[in-house]
Amino acid sequence: MSDFQVRVAPEPGRVVVHVAGVCDLRHREELTVALTGAADASPLVVVDLAAVEFLDSSGLHALVTAHRAARRRSGNVYVVGAVGSVASVLRMTGILRLLQPPASVGSVVAPCSDAV
């Protein structure tokens, strides 16, 4: 899958944003709008990156922008499901540490892993 897709799924008490494909500069605005919109709609946003094949600085920027928007409203954005190079990029940049869910959230979602 190389096409970029983002799907926002409201759930009780949170919004889950499912991201798939290649997340690069071409899709930064679409991802930023989806993530900040989710942060406006709910105090808890879970970003599922399990189907993301590639994430560059544009995607990282969108995640941090959403995090800041959520924090202004006393909310949280967490990333889950990232694997392989996507998890590695999140870890190397410190964004995984910033957006890693606590145990209370992580118990209902898959954590990020370097495993492919």
Buried (B, 14 or more C-beta within 10 A) or exposed (E): EEEBBBEBEEEEEBBBBBBBBBBBEEBBEBBBBBBBBBBBEBEBBBBBBBBBBBBBEBBBBBBBBBBEBBEEEEBBBBBBBBBBBBBBBBBEBEBBEBBBBEEEBBEEBEBBEEEE
